[in-house]
Amino acid sequence: MFDVEINRYDSKGNLIEEEAGTLSLRSLQPSEGGFRVSVMEDQDRGYAYLTVTLGSDEKADRKTAAGFLCKDCLEEILPKEGRKKTGLGAIDLATGEIEVFDRPVVGFTLRDFYVHCDWDEKKEETLKLLIFYCPPRY
């Protein structure tokens, strides 16, 4: 799990409606040789750019994922039967909505966010995501 913070909230869950004045860069690699994610977040402009490299985690393990996903989420992201997916997905924690990153998918919306997906042609285990905060305009 890796959170992307495009909107900032205070400790009481209220949206902070003022400029952050910064651009943040973060990365995570929980195990050596496993997946790695890096993100650049520009909260003032409402977007984030992520690069996910799967490494040895290219083949998702249901048993490991079951330790941190509910049964419904596990079945959505890593189904027991049917075509195997990448094991990567986005979960809207407010609604429980799930969108799985699958190679044919080039983009989708998740509540007020648009996510553009780009699998790297040279490194098939690398996925680049561009996320925009784009609530309905009218």
matplotlib code that plots the C-alpha trace (Angstrom):
import matplotlib.pyplot as plt

x = [0.0, 1.2, -0.8, -0.9, -1.7, -2.9, -5.3, -3.9, -5.9, -5.4, -5.4, -9.2, -9.8, -10.6, -9.3, -6.5, -7.4, -4.2, -1.0, 1.6, 4.3, 6.3, 6.6, 7.2, 9.2, 8.8, 9.7, 9.2, 10.8, 9.6, 11.9, 15.2, 14.5, 10.8, 8.5, 9.6, 7.4, 8.4, 6.0, 6.2, 3.2, 2.3, -0.6, -1.0, -1.7, -3.6, -1.5, 1.0, 3.4, 4.2, 6.6, 6.0, 8.7, 7.6, 10.9, 10.6, 7.0, 6.0, 3.9, 1.5, 1.1, -2.4, -1.3, 0.8, -1.8, -4.5, -2.6, -3.5, -6.5, -10.1, -11.6, -13.6, -10.5, -8.3, -10.8, -11.1, -7.3, -6.1, -9.0, -8.7, -10.0, -10.0, -7.3, -4.5, -4.0, -0.9, -1.8, -1.7, -4.6, -6.0, -8.4, -10.5, -10.4, -13.5, -15.8, -14.0, -14.0, -11.2, -9.6, -7.1, -4.2, -4.3, -2.1, -5.0, -6.2, -4.7, -6.8, -9.8, -11.5, -11.8, -14.2, -12.7, -9.4, -8.3, -5.5, -3.4, -1.6, 1.5, 3.3, 7.0, 7.7, 11.3, 10.8, 7.5, 7.6, 7.4, 4.2, 4.0, 0.9, -0.2, -3.0, -5.0, -7.5, -10.3, -13.7, -16.8, -16.6, -20.3]
y = [0.0, 3.5, 6.6, 9.5, 12.8, 15.3, 17.0, 17.9, 17.4, 18.5, 16.0, 16.3, 15.4, 18.9, 19.9, 22.5, 25.1, 27.1, 26.7, 24.2, 26.1, 22.9, 20.0, 16.7, 13.7, 10.4, 6.7, 3.3, -0.1, -2.3, -5.3, -5.7, -6.6, -6.1, -3.4, 0.2, 3.2, 6.9, 9.8, 13.5, 15.4, 18.9, 19.6, 23.2, 22.2, 19.0, 16.3, 13.5, 11.5, 8.0, 5.4, 1.8, -0.9, -4.4, -6.1, -9.6, -8.7, -8.9, -11.9, -11.0, -13.5, -14.0, -15.3, -12.3, -9.9, -11.6, -10.3, -6.6, -6.7, -7.5, -10.6, -8.5, -6.3, -9.4, -11.0, -7.8, -7.2, -10.9, -13.1, -16.9, -17.7, -16.1, -14.1, -13.1, -9.4, -7.4, -7.3, -3.5, -1.3, 1.8, 1.8, 4.8, 4.4, 6.7, 4.6, 1.3, 1.5, -0.4, 0.0, -2.6, -1.5, -3.8, -3.4, -2.6, 0.2, 3.6, 5.7, 5.8, 8.0, 7.3, 9.7, 13.2, 11.9, 11.0, 8.4, 8.0, 4.6, 4.1, 0.8, 1.3, -0.4, -1.0, -2.2, -4.2, -4.3, -0.5, 1.4, 5.2, 6.9, 10.5, 11.4, 14.6, 16.0, 17.0, 17.4, 18.1, 21.7, 22.5]
z = [0.0, -0.9, -0.3, -2.8, -1.2, -3.7, -1.3, 2.1, 5.3, 8.9, 11.8, 12.1, 8.4, 7.2, 3.8, 4.0, 1.5, 1.2, -0.8, 0.4, -1.5, -1.9, -4.3, -2.5, -3.7, -1.9, -2.6, -1.0, -1.5, 1.3, 0.4, -1.4, -5.1, -4.6, -5.9, -5.8, -6.1, -6.3, -6.4, -7.1, -5.7, -6.5, -4.2, -5.2, -8.8, -7.9, -9.6, -8.8, -11.0, -9.9, -11.2, -10.0, -10.8, -9.9, -9.6, -8.0, -7.1, -10.8, -10.1, -7.2, -4.4, -3.1, 0.2, 1.0, -0.3, 1.9, 4.9, 4.2, 1.9, 2.7, 1.0, -1.6, -2.4, -2.8, -5.2, -7.2, -7.5, -7.5, -8.5, -7.8, -11.2, -14.6, -16.4, -14.1, -13.6, -12.5, -8.8, -8.8, -8.2, -6.7, -3.8, -2.9, 0.9, 1.3, -0.9, -1.2, -5.0, -6.7, -10.1, -11.2, -13.3, -16.3, -19.4, -21.8, -19.5, -20.4, -18.0, -15.7, -13.2, -9.5, -7.8, -8.5, -9.8, -13.3, -13.6, -16.8, -17.0, -19.2, -19.2, -20.1, -23.5, -22.6, -19.1, -19.0, -15.2, -15.0, -14.8, -14.9, -13.5, -13.8, -11.4, -11.6, -9.2, -11.4, -9.7, -11.9, -13.1, -13.3]

ax = plt.figure().add_subplot(projection="3d")
ax.plot(x, y, z, "-o")
ax.set_aspect("equal")
plt.show()
